[in-house]
């Protein structure tokens, strides 16, 4: 059998049309459904002649690939019809039926293919209708049966919930791994007339979440006609590194006599598809609800011999919430990650909220941080001796679908990280990995990042401890990049390096040049490791100082770091000043402290002396006396 993806690279591939619409035209009886009305999957057992005939009709008009009659073939859906124990039988039979017909129509010049259809089920995991593990298992079971039946492509379609799409993908990829096979995988989301998925997800957020997975095609199907899909199709064509598929309905459905009626004419569907191919570079087209063999014949005729527009999309780093995407390469820099939702800092407010299980207050805090300008939220729920996994799971159930900012999952415990990733609809970032114990942590976390499509923050720490010099920081970054990309299959754009912000404010000799070394490391990492991004926990630079001089130093250091290539900063955004709001003398003193320029004197002492006894600063931004804190 010819390779499906190779055919896609050579010409436009045309899918079939609606299974349900074409079943209805054949008027099966309730007995044909075994008394299980609307469970069309049973027809592969009770009336295989109907299903075989539909496949043949689409191949007869020139379609390249048909979908198995298994849209509702998971145990989740079949269980609602008391058919849970027949999942394997139904899916295997459906695949075999379609393959038999495909082989009858295949020629050397025009091979025909079969896609194993997997619909969205009837559950929305983002809303807690079903657990993540149960949904993964359901798709893995269905995919395994379709693979056994001989399908050429695995098609996850009509995804309405982004978390469901991710979990389905995980299950399908796991089934392929266990089967020891490599088949093309397609994921298609469905957008409402509003332009978003059912729960409000924009196409950019969906693409960001799905792009890191080892799938071959990302596309759209169902819900609307091609006209309403236009903007999203263009977005995918411009931003996805995968092939793009488009399978619209025959227009928007109209309710007539309690039935959905689709009125888009075959020629209109064909013209839209030709537009998608010629102008956007789409190579996989077809039909969904309401589309008939007549529709698809018009599509075949319209796109045959047509040269798709050239697409050359490079992978870029990004994270997404349940709603929107946030590119790592944000302008103006840096991308701000809120630090206030961390139980391990000296500020007790969030820790007390977590301990008190004040989840409504935590949700309010998350929304406040996003509204104040933070682009992402760093979430850490670790409290010694307490239930970190329970805390982070419950908090994510509250905020993951209610806050527009993506989440950094911040934990040293791999099982806590995985539990969190199971609950995040968009693309998360894992904070963090390092080489302190060699590959002990990376061997757990990097496969997890690959499985859930997450990005990873990597700290420049190895078996010798925290790297203090730029040379050592950069060497560790090179080592982690090689490990992540070569051993675990991550892309450089999946990695964000933290060159470590160490305090230059304590007077400790070994840390005096820490600011310079970190800035130089940031600059070199960006130059020597193309594709990766950089991040710093900015406020560590000023640890021990009082409020106002600390804010000044943090603000100047962040500005210098951005000039050296910093992409992201974990910081309390409300406590960072634009440099034009800081007296120039104070900016200069902070720079001299960072770069250790004291003209023979200690720049730290000069900095502290400037603020000592200073009067006239607002009570909210300074104190009467600046000192190093010893507690």
Secondary structure, 3 states (H helix, E strand, C coil): CCCHHHHHHHCCEEECCCHHHHHHCCCCCCCCCCCCCCCHHHHHHHCHHHHHHHHHHHHHCCCCEEECCCCCCCHHHHHCCCCHHHHHHHHHHHHHHHHHHHHHHCCCCCCCEEEEEECCCCCCHHHCCCCHHHHHHHHHHHHHHHHHHCCCEEEEEEECCHHHHHHHHHHHHHHHHHHCCCCEEEEEECCCCCCCCCCCCCHHHHHHHHHCCCCCEEEEECCCCHHHHHHHHHHHHHHCCCEEEEEECCCCCEEECCEEECCCCHHHHHHHHHHHHHHHCCCEEEECCCCCHHHHHHHHHHHCCCCCCCCCCCCCCEEECCCCEEECCCCCCCEEEECCCECCCCCCHHHHHHHCCCHHHHHHHHHHHHHCCCCEEEEECCCCCCCHHHHHHHHHHHHCCCCCCEEEEECCCHHHHHHHHCCCCCCCEEEEECCCCCCCCHHHHHHHHHHHCCEEEEECEECCEECCCHHHHHHHHHHHHHHHHHHCCCCHHHEEEECCCCCCCCCCHHHCCHHHHHHHHHHHHHHHCCCCEEEEEHHHHHCCCCHHHHHHHHHHHHHHHHHCCCCEEEECHHHCCCHHHCCHHHHHHHHHHHHCCCCCCCHHHHHHHHHCCCCCCCCCCCCCCCCCCCC
